[in-house]
Amino acid sequence: MEPAKLWTKNFVLCTFVNFLLMLNYYLLITVMTQYTIETYGAGSGVAGLSASIFVIGTLAARLFAGSRLEQIGHKRLVLIGAVLVFAMSGVYMIVDQIAILFAIRLIHGAAYGLLATALGTVVTETVPESKRGEGIGYYMLSNTLGAAVGPFCAVFFHQHGGYDVIFFVCTFAAVIALISVFLLNFRVYEKTAPVCEDDGKEVPAASRFLAKGALPISIVCALIYFGYSSILSFLMSFAAEIQQETAAQYFFSVYALAMLVTRPFTGKIFDKKGQWYALMPGMLGFAAGMLVLSRTDSAVLLLIAAAFLGFGVGVTQSAGLAAAVEAVKGKHLALVNSTFYICLDLAVGVGPLLLGYLLRFTGYRGMYLSMAVLSLLCVILYHGIYRRQASDTAKAVKEELRREYVYKRRELNS
């Protein structure tokens, strides 16, 4: 029997398009607040809305895409998302009113959510089940590369060309992504009736937007990402407080390198040994990184923390999504993708706001220490979820064996 292929045309193209999408996203998110302040004279609160409103559009689109993908069709949603990302990227250069900028950010966020959800679903359907952990791990490397290259390019182009150069590069990336999308081979889906359970009963309205079976692991991973938001929002301020601004410039490079190095083999561990052996070390690694960060007073410790955190976040994202797919036995993949990323987006969205209040009472070290404690709580929660899933699986297997035994006895008696 021919072994299942991972590196198919669709898989490579989806990974490439996702990298371009992440590059587009990180190029803009890195400079958008500063752009709003410098161009429109906005205050920091209003400028921050230019980032938050993007997330609102993304969440709304993920809810819609997750519930309607199989009815509307993979090809149509991918094309709509890619066209809108290109169109919105191209109009930043001609906007002259802040209200219009916010409208563009909202639509751009929705386009990003549509395309990201649809691409993720195509990938989870393309990857062979026997290589799901490895395949999703490689696919998520495109997120890592986008997160590493995007901010670096944004700062470089801002210093050597200005905002119009950044907008041009974003538009160029969107054009290449749009062209690549037309090369994809999509499975043909007929428009279907509302999602139903196996017994034919229509599911509750909420279940059309969220995959219930994927929620437990998605929530645990979201709590890890809640801690991750403390790095995105407050690392530079913390580095300034401990006088490690120079080392902080290399933090995300080490962080991204740790992701790149560890994701491929953790995906293989997921496939060969099971999700527990991939996710548990990842969560413990994240907790260790937060603990080291809370005690950091030197460049060496800061970069060690970056390595642990890169490993932890990388494993949580890729193995977490694979575990969510596994939890629903490969059904309703669009819903699983949207559910998982809705939880992560919410965590990253509300994290800075809530942690900002916590920061007033704990300081940076106390905040990062509390995130280490939260990470250990995630370890306990995940272990409980895993044991329950294992127990349910064992019961299902036992029941299947019992039915098979009864069936054979009836055949013998007849």
C-alpha positions in Angstrom: 0.0 0.0 0.0 1.4 3.4 -1.0 2.1 5.6 2.0 0.0 8.6 2.6 1.5 11.8 1.1 1.9 15.0 3.2 3.6 17.4 0.8 0.9 17.6 -1.8 0.3 20.5 -4.1 -2.7 21.7 -2.0 -0.7 21.5 1.3 2.2 23.4 0.0 0.0 26.1 -1.6 -2.1 26.5 1.5 1.0 26.8 3.7 2.5 29.4 1.3 -0.8 31.5 1.1 -1.1 31.4 4.9 2.5 32.7 5.2 1.6 35.6 2.9 -1.5 36.2 5.0 0.4 36.3 8.2 3.1 38.6 6.6 0.3 40.9 5.6 -1.2 40.9 9.1 2.0 41.4 11.0 3.4 44.1 8.7 0.3 46.2 9.5 -0.4 45.3 13.1 3.2 46.3 14.0 2.8 49.9 12.8 -0.9 50.6 12.8 -1.2 52.2 16.2 1.8 54.5 15.5 0.5 55.2 12.0 -2.9 56.3 13.4 -1.2 58.6 15.9 1.3 60.2 13.5 -1.1 60.5 10.5 -4.4 61.5 12.2 -3.1 62.9 15.5 -5.2 60.3 17.4 -4.7 59.7 21.1 -3.3 56.3 22.3 -6.8 55.0 23.1 -8.3 55.8 19.7 -5.1 54.5 18.0 -5.4 51.2 19.9 -8.9 50.9 18.4 -7.4 50.5 15.0 -5.9 47.2 16.2 -8.9 46.1 18.3 -11.5 46.7 15.5 -9.5 44.3 13.3 -10.0 41.5 15.9 -13.7 42.3 16.0 -13.9 41.7 12.3 -11.9 38.5 12.5 -14.1 37.0 15.3 -17.3 37.8 13.4 -15.9 36.2 10.2 -14.7 33.1 12.0 -18.1 32.6 13.5 -19.7 32.9 10.1 -17.1 30.8 8.2 -17.2 28.0 10.8 -20.9 27.6 10.5 -21.4 28.1 6.8 -18.2 26.8 5.1 -19.6 23.5 4.0 -22.8 25.1 2.8 -21.2 27.9 0.8 -18.1 26.0 -0.3 -14.4 26.0 0.4 -13.5 27.6 -3.0 -16.0 30.4 -2.7 -15.0 31.5 0.8 -11.2 31.2 0.1 -11.7 33.4 -3.0 -13.9 35.9 -1.2 -11.3 36.2 1.6 -8.3 36.5 -0.7 -10.0 39.1 -2.9 -11.0 41.2 0.1 -7.6 41.0 1.7 -6.1 42.3 -1.6 -8.7 45.0 -1.9 -8.3 46.3 1.7 -4.5 46.2 1.6 -4.5 48.4 -1.5 -6.7 51.2 -0.2 -4.6 52.1 2.9 -2.5 54.4 0.7 -5.4 56.6 -0.3 -7.4 56.9 2.9 -7.5 60.4 4.4 -10.1 60.0 7.2 -9.8 58.1 10.4 -13.4 56.8 10.3 -12.7 55.3 6.8 -9.5 53.8 8.2 -11.5 52.0 11.0 -14.0 50.7 8.4 -11.2 49.3 6.3 -9.6 47.7 9.4 -13.0 46.1 10.2 -13.4 44.7 6.7 -9.8 43.7 6.5 -10.1 41.8 9.8 -13.2 40.0 8.5 -11.4 39.1 5.2 -8.5 37.7 7.3 -10.8 35.6 9.4 -12.6 34.2 6.4 -9.4 33.3 4.5 -7.6 31.9 7.6 -10.5 29.7 8.7 -11.1 28.4 5.2 -7.4 27.7 4.5 -7.1 25.9 7.9 -10.1 23.7 7.0 -8.7 22.8 3.6 -5.4 21.8 5.3 -6.9 19.7 8.0 -8.9 17.8 5.3 -5.8 17.5 3.0 -3.4 16.2 5.6 -3.6 12.3 6.1 -5.0 11.3 9.4 -1.8 9.3 10.2 0.3 12.5 9.8 -2.2 15.0 11.2 0.1 16.3 14.0 3.1 16.5 11.8 1.2 18.2 8.9 -0.5 20.8 11.1 2.8 21.5 12.8 4.5 22.2 9.4 1.5 24.3 8.4 1.7 26.4 11.6 5.3 27.1 10.8 4.0 29.6 8.2 2.4 31.5 11.1 5.8 31.5 12.9 7.6 32.8 9.8 5.0 35.5 9.3 5.3 36.5 13.0 9.1 36.6 12.7 9.5 38.3 9.3 6.5 40.7 9.5 7.5 42.9 12.4 11.1 43.0 11.3 10.2 44.1 7.8 7.7 46.6 9.2 10.3 48.3 11.3 12.9 48.2 8.5 10.6 49.7 5.9 9.3 52.3 8.3 12.8 53.5 8.9 13.9 53.3 5.2 10.8 54.1 3.2 7.8 55.1 5.3 4.2 53.8 5.6 3.5 53.8 1.9 6.3 51.3 1.3 4.7 49.0 4.0 1.3 49.3 2.4 2.8 48.5 -1.0 4.5 45.4 0.3 1.3 44.3 2.0 -0.6 44.7 -1.3 2.1 42.8 -3.2 1.9 39.9 -0.7 -1.9 39.9 -1.1 -1.6 39.8 -4.9 0.7 36.7 -4.8 -1.7 35.1 -2.3 -4.6 35.7 -4.6 -2.8 34.2 -7.6 -1.8 31.2 -5.6 -5.3 30.6 -4.4 -6.4 30.1 -8.1 -4.0 27.1 -8.3 -5.6 25.2 -5.4 -7.7 22.1 -6.1 -10.9 22.2 -4.0 -13.0 19.3 -3.0 -16.5 19.7 -4.4 -19.2 20.1 -1.7 -22.9 20.3 -2.3 -24.8 22.9 -0.3 -26.1 21.1 2.7 -28.9 21.5 5.2 -28.2 22.8 8.7 -25.6 20.7 10.6 -27.2 17.7 12.2 -26.2 15.1 14.7 -25.6 11.5 13.7 -29.2 10.6 14.6 -30.6 13.2 12.2 -31.7 15.8 14.8 -30.8 19.4 14.1 -28.3 20.7 16.5 -28.9 23.7 18.7 -28.2 27.1 17.2 -25.1 27.6 19.3 -23.6 24.4 18.0 -23.8 25.7 14.5 -21.2 28.3 15.4 -19.0 26.3 17.9 -17.9 22.7 17.9 -18.9 21.6 21.4 -16.4 18.7 21.5 -13.5 20.9 20.6 -14.3 23.5 23.3 -12.5 22.0 26.3 -9.0 21.8 24.6 -9.6 25.1 22.9 -10.3 26.8 26.2 -7.2 25.4 27.8 -5.1 26.5 24.8 -6.8 29.9 25.0 -5.6 30.3 28.6 -2.1 29.7 27.4 -2.6 32.4 24.8 -4.0 34.7 27.5 -0.6 34.4 29.1 1.1 34.9 25.7 -0.7 38.2 25.3 1.3 39.5 28.3 4.4 39.0 26.2 3.0 40.7 23.1 1.7 43.7 25.1 4.2 44.3 27.9 7.6 42.7 27.1 9.2 45.9 25.7 8.0 47.9 28.8 9.3 45.2 31.1 12.7 45.1 29.2 13.0 48.9 29.6 12.3 48.5 33.4 15.1 45.9 33.8 17.4 47.8 31.4 17.5 45.0 28.8 16.2 46.8 25.7 19.0 45.5 23.5 18.4 41.9 24.4 14.6 42.4 23.9 15.3 43.2 20.2 16.4 39.5 19.8 13.7 38.1 22.0 11.3 37.3 19.2 14.1 36.0 17.0 15.0 33.4 19.6 11.3 32.8 20.2 10.6 32.1 16.5 13.7 30.0 16.1 12.5 27.8 19.0 9.2 27.3 17.2 10.9 26.5 13.9 13.2 23.9 15.5 10.7 22.1 17.8 7.4 22.1 15.8 8.3 19.4 13.2 9.4 16.8 15.8 6.6 17.6 18.2 4.2 16.9 15.3 5.8 13.5 14.8 5.5 12.8 18.5 1.8 13.7 18.4 1.2 11.2 15.6 3.4 8.3 17.0 2.9 8.7 20.8 -0.4 10.7 21.1 -1.5 14.2 22.0 -0.6 14.0 25.7 3.1 13.5 24.9 3.1 16.6 22.7 0.9 19.0 24.6 2.0 18.3 28.2 5.7 19.2 27.5 4.6 22.3 25.6 2.5 23.6 28.5 5.2 22.8 31.0 7.7 24.6 28.8 5.5 27.7 28.6 5.1 27.7 32.4 8.9 27.4 32.7 9.4 30.3 30.3 7.0 32.5 32.3 8.8 31.6 35.5 12.2 32.4 34.1 10.8 35.7 32.7 9.4 36.7 36.0 12.9 36.3 37.6 14.9 37.8 34.6 17.6 40.3 35.4 20.0 39.6 32.5 20.1 39.2 28.7 20.9 35.5 29.0 17.8 34.8 31.2 15.6 36.9 28.9 16.6 34.8 25.8 16.3 31.5 27.7 12.8 32.5 28.6 12.2 33.3 24.9 13.3 29.8 23.9 10.9 28.1 26.4 8.0 30.4 25.5 8.5 29.8 21.8 8.5 26.1 22.3 5.4 26.3 24.5 3.3 28.5 22.2 4.3 26.6 19.1 3.3 23.3 20.5 0.1 24.6 22.1 -1.1 26.1 18.7 -0.2 23.2 16.4 -0.8 20.2 18.7 -3.8 22.0 20.3 -5.5 22.3 17.0 -4.7 18.6 16.1 -6.1 17.6 19.5 -9.3 19.6 18.8 -9.8 17.8 15.5 -9.1 14.5 17.2 -11.7 15.3 19.9 -14.5 15.4 17.4 -13.2 12.4 15.4 -12.5 14.5 12.3 -16.1 15.8 11.9 -17.2 19.4 11.1 -13.6 20.5 10.5 -14.6 24.1 9.6 -16.4 24.4 13.0 -13.4 23.0 14.8 -11.0 25.4 13.1 -13.2 28.4 13.8 -13.9 27.3 17.4 -10.2 26.9 18.2 -9.1 30.2 16.7 -12.1 32.1 18.1 -10.9 31.1 21.6 -7.3 32.0 20.9 -8.3 35.4 19.3 -10.5 36.2 22.3 -7.7 35.4 24.7 -5.2 37.6 22.9 -7.9 40.3 22.5 -9.0 40.6 26.1 -5.7 39.7 27.6 -3.9 43.1 27.4 -7.0 44.8 28.9 -7.3 42.5 31.9 -3.6 42.2 32.5 -3.2 45.9 32.3 -5.4 46.1 35.4 -3.5 43.3 37.1 -0.2 45.0 36.4 -1.2 47.9 38.6 -1.2 45.6 41.6 1.5 43.1 40.8 4.1 44.9 38.6 5.7 43.1 35.7 7.4 40.3 37.6 4.2 39.5 39.6 2.2 39.5 36.4 4.5 37.1 34.7 4.7 34.9 37.8 0.9 34.8 37.9 0.9 33.7 34.2 3.3 30.8 35.2 0.8 29.7 37.8 -2.0 30.0 35.2 0.0 27.8 32.9 0.4 25.1 35.6 -3.4 25.2 36.1 -3.7 24.6 32.4 -1.6 21.5 32.8 -4.0 20.2 35.5 -7.0 21.0 33.4 -5.6 19.4 30.3 -4.7 16.2 32.2 -8.3 16.0 33.4 -9.7 16.5 29.9 -7.3 13.9 28.4 -8.2 11.3 31.0 -11.9 11.9 30.4 -11.5 11.6 26.6 -9.5 8.4 27.1 -12.2 7.0 29.4 -14.9 7.9 26.8 -12.9 6.2 24.1 -12.4 3.1 26.1 -16.1 2.9 26.9 -16.9 3.3 23.2 -14.5 0.5 22.2 -15.9 -1.7 24.9 -19.4 -1.1 23.7 -18.4 -1.8 20.1 -16.8 -5.1 21.2 -19.9 -6.0 23.2 -22.2 -5.4 20.2 -19.9 -7.4 17.9 -19.9 -10.3 20.4 -23.7 -10.2 20.7 -24.1 -10.1 16.9 -21.8 -13.2 16.5 -23.6 -15.1 19.2 -26.9 -14.5 17.4 -25.4 -15.7 14.1 -24.2 -18.9 15.8 -27.5 -19.5 17.4 -29.3 -19.0 14.2 
